[in-house]
Amino acid sequence: MTKLADMDAVAQAKPRLEKDKGWLAGRTLSSSPGRQVREDVPVIILNLFYTGVGIARDLAGLGVHVVGLSAHPKIYGNFTRFGEVRRAPNSAEQPEALAEFLLRAAGELRGAVIFPTRDLDVLFLDRHRNRLEPYYRLAVPARDCLLRVLNKHALVEAAREAGVAVPRTLALRSGEELARVAQEVGFPCVVKPVSSYHWREKNNWETVGGRKAFLVTTYQELKREYGRVCEAHPEILVQEWIPGGAENVAVLGAYVGEDSEPLAWFTARKVVQSPDDFGTGCIVRSEPIPELFEPTLRLWRSLGYQGMAEVEYKRDSRTGRFLLIEMNTRHWDQHNLGRASGINLSLTAYRHLSGQQVVPVGASTRPATWIAEDALLFHTLRAMHRREFRLRRLWQQLARPHVYGIFSWNDPWPFVRYMFSVILPTVTKQAFRKLQREEGSS
């Protein structure tokens, strides 16, 4: 079982900090094909949820020293066998403390590649870039490019410049501007934050009702909802609603190298997401979707992009066109669907960032399915409660090679811990509450 180190366990490395600063002096830590490569470049993963555990498993058996930093002592990822786990401050609540933690560890973790797993991690690495870059290889795009992607409205503008189809979009900064929506976007429309982290900071997630986006059908509904979400942040993005279910959502995942050319990439389609309209994909299937490649390449070139990328589109059933929805600048939940399909994005990123030679890999056609087993379980239970469950359809969706978000045959402890500490207690509690309600109504 993985040892969970104390926050101050690496403080002893501080005397070596200046020595290692000298080792890295004069070196650029962005990827450079001609740079001499150390054979012992470690990897640091910020947070160990689906995404972080997936990175550790991508790099398993390759001799890479993987260190997962976790602020959550009971989270399932702490029990993976594919890395050392250390308790550390969280980039969301304690960014300054996390920066100090990493600086103390720099003497020990020589020039490690740091992989973020959330937008707040990306923002943290960018804000502390000048302090951390002398000691670490940060897996984030250059600042000017990064800010254009994190701002969804700026991303839409970049897409338009590149000739990439986007929904009708409007950025609003106050309640007085809401009247523009009817004429410039129309109803129904989708409301989301201009930058995703706006609704994730502090207590904002509760303020916006735990939603990353939502649909409004009338001006009155828009005005009422804005009165709620503006308490989290006054800026919102309003976009045309593209009809269709989860199966219309398609993804191109890649690691992008110099000249904005992908070094490895694959495409996939959502099968089930929870919640249905704007949720996280809990069943995602890799399959060839060649029409995503050219517009995505134009977008990357327009941005001058380099780094990990997940680009999401939705097919408009009225026109058959794929419209750009969003783009992530980091690993995402379903990234190791690529590995199951023959494309290991984490390994490609590691080799590139550590200066090793990387041969570009085209899209794999090996089909596979990624399953968030916990999200799928609760999604299924809700469907059964609403009498919408279809066992045969679910079986068809699962009947092909698959990889799970938490479970792995060669790394079982994360799932075992999660099953007994979260899933079983939650299901038991919900069943008990339902029984009490039924008894109370009888």
N, C-alpha and C positions, 0 to 999 in steps of 0.2 A: 504494500500500500504506500502511496506517495506521502512523503514527509511534507508537512505544511510548516514552512519556516516562519519565524517571527519577523516583524517589520525591521527590527534593528540587527538582524543576524548578519547582514552584509556590511555593517558599519566598519568592521575590521578591515575592509578593503580600502578605506579612505586614504591611508598613507601611500597606496600605490597609484592614486588617481593622477598625480602630476607625472609619474613615470609613464603611464599609459597615454596621457595627453601628448607626451613627446612622441610616442610610437605612432599616434595618428596625425601628428602635426604635418601640414603640407599635403595631406591626402584629401581628395574629394570622396565623400562617402556616397555620392550618387554613383550609379553603375557606370563603370568604364571598362570596356572589353580588354584594354591593354594593361590594367593594373595587376600587380602581383597579388596573388590570392593566398590568404592564410587558410590552413586546412582545419582550423579549430574555431571557425566563426559560429558563435552561438545564435540562438533565436530566442527572443522574448515575445511572449503573447500577452496582450492586455485583455484580461478577462477570459473565463473558461466556460462560457455557455456553448450553444451549438457550434458557433463559428470557431471559437478558440479550440475546442476539443477536436474539431475537424482538421484544423491546422496541425495540431500535434500528431494526429493519425496520418496525415499526409506525409509527414517527415519521419515516421517511425521506421526503424531499421536502417537508417542511412548514416548513423554515427554522428548525428547533429545533437549538440547539447541544447535541449529545449527547456526553457524556464517559463512557466505560466504564472502570471501575477494575478492574484485573486483577492478581492476585498470581501468576498462572501465565504465564510468558513464552512458552510454546509452545502454549497452548490455542487452539483454532480461532477463537474469537470475537475474538481480538486482531487478526484479519486482515479484519474486516468493513470495508466502504467507507462504512458509514453512521454513522460517529462517530469521534471522536478517542479513542484508547486510551492510558491512562496506567498505568504500573506503580504499584501501591499495596499497603500491607499488607492482610492478610486479616482479616476480622472474626472468624474462628474462632481463628486462632493469635496475632494481634497486634491485639486490639481497641483498646487504648490508643494504639498507634502509628497506627492508622487514624483514630481521632478527632482526633489532632494533625494528621494529613495534611489532613483535611477542614477543620479550623480555619485552617490555613495557606492553603488554597485559597479560603477564603470571600471574600477581597477580590476575587478574579478571577471566581468563579462566583456571581454575585449572586443570592442567594435561590433557588438551583436546587432543583428537585424531585428528591429522592433516592428511587429505586426499589430496594428490596431484592429479591433473587431466591432467598434460602434462609431457613429459619427462624433460623439463626444470625445472618444479616444483620438480620432483624426484631428479634431479641433485642438485638443491638448498638445499633440505632437507639433502642430503648426505654431501654436502660441509660444511653445518652449523650444522651437527649432534652433535658435541661436545658441542656447545653452546645451542642448543635447547633441547637435550634429558633430561637435568635435570628438565625441566618444562613441556615437552609435550610427548605424545605418537606418534611417527612418523610412519606412515603407509608405510614404505619402507623396503625392505629386508636388511640384513646385507651387509656391504660395499663390501666385497670380492665377494659375490654372485651377488650383484647388478652390479658391474663393468663387470662381465662376461656376463651378459644379455644385458646390454646397448651396449656392443661391439658386433656387429653382427657376426664378424669373430670368436670371442671367444665363442659365443653361438653355432656356427656351430661345433666348435671343441668339445664342451661339448656334443652336440647331437651325434656326431660320437662315442665318448667314451661310450655313453649310448646305442648305437645301434639303434639310431633314424635316419630314412632316411632323407637325405638333398640333395638339388641340388648340382651339381658341383660348387664349390665356390673358388674365388681367391681374396685376398686382395692386392691392389696395392697402392704404395706410391709415384709414380712419373710417368711421361710420358714415361720414358725409359722402364718401365716394361709392357707397353701395348701390346707389341709383344707376351707376354706369353698367352694372352687370346685365340687366335685361337687354340692353341694346348691343353691347359689345361681346357678350358671351352667350347669354340666353339661359333659359331654364328647361330641364333640370341642369344643375352644374355641380361641380365637385369643389369643396373647400379644403385646403391643406395649408400647412405653414410654408412661408417662403423658404425657410431653411428648417429641415427636420428637427434639428436640435432645439429650436425655439420652444417646441412643445415637450421636450424631454428634460429640460433643465429644472432643478429644484422640485417644486410641487406642481409644475405645469401639467404633467401627465394626468393627474387627478382633475385639474381644473378643466381640461378639454375633454374629460370623460373617457380617458384611455383610448382615444381614437387617433390614428395617424392621418386620416382624411374622412370626409363624410359627404353625403349627397344632400342637396337641398332642392326643393321643387318650386318654391315660391319666394317672392321678395320678403314677405312677412317672416317666413321661416329663416331666410338668410339673415335678416335683421336681428331676429331672436338669437340665433346661434352666434352671430358676431359679438353680441353683448356678453356672451359667455367666454369665447376663446380670446377676445381682446384683453382679458385679464391676464392671460399667459403672455401674449405678445400682440401689439396692435397691427402688425403687418400680416396679411393673409394672401394666399394665391387662390384665384378662382379660375377653374378650367371647365371647358366644355365636357359634358358627360358623354363618354363613348359607350354605347350600349353593348351588352354581352357579358358572359360569365367568366369565371377563372380560366377556362380553356382558351380564351382569346388573348390571354396575357403571355407574352413570350419574352425570353431573356437571352442576351448574349453575354456570357461571362468570359473574361480574358485577363491575361497579364500583358501589358503593353510596354514595349521597349522604346529604344531611340527612334526618332523620326515617326513616332506615333504608329508604329507597325506592331501588330500583335505577335508575341512570341509563342503563345498558346491560347486556344480559345475553343469554346463549345457553345452550342445553343440548346435551349430547353423550353418547355411549355408548362405552365401551371395546370394542374388537374383539379386540385381542391385547395381552397384557401379559407382561412377562418379569421375573422368574420368573412362572409361570402363576398361582399363588395370590395372592401379595402383592407383585407386581412393579410396575414403572413401565409405564404404557401406552405401547406402541410403535406401535400403530395405534389412533387415536381418531377417531370419526366424529360430526360434528354432525348432530343430527336433533331434531325437536320432541318434547319429553317434558313436556307441560304439567302433569302431576300433581306435578312437582317444585317448581313455583313457590310455591304457597300455603304448604306447610310451611316452605319456606326463608324466605319473608317473615316468617312468625311467629317463626322463630328469630332473624332479624336484629332484629326489633322487641324481642324479649325481651332481647337483648344490648345494644340501643342501638347497633347496629353501623354503622360508616361506613368505607369503604375498599375495596380490592381483595378479592375473595372467590372461592374455589373450594370449593364444597360438594359432597361426594361421598356418594352413596347406593349401596346394593346392594338389588336386588329379591329378596325372599324368594319363591322359586318355590312354596313351600307355601301361601302366603297371597296372593301377588300384591302385597304392600305393599312400598314402598321404605323401607328403614331407614337412618338417618343413620350414616355411617361416620366421616367426619372433615371438617374444614374448614381451609383454608389462608387466611392473612391477607395474601397477597402474590400477585404473578404466579406462575404455575406453568409447567411445561414446555410444555404444550399450549395456552397462552393465545392464541397467534396463530391457532389454529383459528377463533377468533372473527372475526378480520379476513378470513380466507378465506371466512367465511360472511356477511360484511357487517356485523360488529360489532367495531369497533376499541376494545378496552378500554383500551389504553395511551393513545390519543388522548383518550378520555373522561376518564380519570384526570388526565392532564396539564392539560387545560382546566379541570377542576374545581379542582384544587389550585393552579393559577395564577390563580384567581379569574374565569375567563371564564364566560360564559353557556353552560350545557349543556342541550340539549333532550333529555329522556329518549327512549331508543330501545328499542322492544320487541324481543322475540326474533326473530331472522331464521330463515326456513325454508330458506335456500339451503344445500343439502347440500355438505359438504366433508369431507376426511379429512386428519388430521395423521399424519405418519409419522416416527418416529425411525429413520432409515435405518441407523445403526450398530447400535443395539439390535436392530432387526429382522433385520439380517444375521446377527448371532451367535445370535439366537433360532432362525433358520431353519437355520443350520449344526448347532446342537444337535439340532433336530428330525430333520434328515437323518441324523445319526449314530445316533439312536434309532429310525430308520425310521418316524418319525411325520409326515414331511413330506407335505403335500398341495398340489401346485402349483396345481391348479384352484381350490381354496378360497382360496389366497393371491391369485390373480389376481382373483377376484371381490371380495375385500376391497379391492384397490387400484384397481379399475376405476371411478373417479369422480374429480372434481376434487380435487386434494390439494396440501398444503403440507408441506415437510420441516422437520425440526428443525435441520438444518445447511445443506443445499443450498438455493440460490436462484439462478435464472437471472440476476438482476441483482445478485447479490452472491456470486460463485462461489468467491472465494479461501478462505473458511473451510472449505468442503468439500474443495477441492483440497489444502490443507495437511493436513487431517485424514486424507484418503485415503492420502497418501504417508508421513505421519509416524506414523500409528497403525494404520489398518485393514489396509493391505497388509503391514506388518511383523508384525502380530499373526496374520493368517491364514496367512502364510508360516511363521511359527514353529510354529503349531499343526499345520499339514500336515507339517512336518519331524518333529515329535515323534511324530505318528501313524505316519509311515513308519518311524521308528526302532523303535517298538514292534512293528510288523508284522514287520520284519526280525529283531528279537530273538526273536520267537516262532516263526519259521520254522526 
